[in-house]
Amino acid sequence: ELGLARNENPLQGSFIIEELTDLVEEAVLTEFDRITERGGVLGAMETMYQRGKIQEESLHYEMLKHTGEFQIIGVNTFLSSKGSPTV
């Protein structure tokens, strides 16, 4: 989830770990600010912010899988020559 496997050599030093950690931390703090703007957790729940955000992210992820932009071995890439048992 962090993206560590997308680096050629993650063990070469702490730079990549620090950079990825900073990116995740920034995203989390931004999301906390968005929730705070809506009146905290209860205010965000009343406007169904969390549910909407989860639905948006799920749809985005599914579209990436469907178009092949997000490759999952055996699901949308490197499929068996016999075909998939599920469609």
Buried (B, 14 or more C-beta within 10 A) or exposed (E): EEEEEEBEEBEEEEEBBEEBEEEEEEEEEEEEEEBEEBEEEEEBBEEEBBEEBEEEEEEEEEEBBEEEEBEEEEEBEEEEEEEEEEE
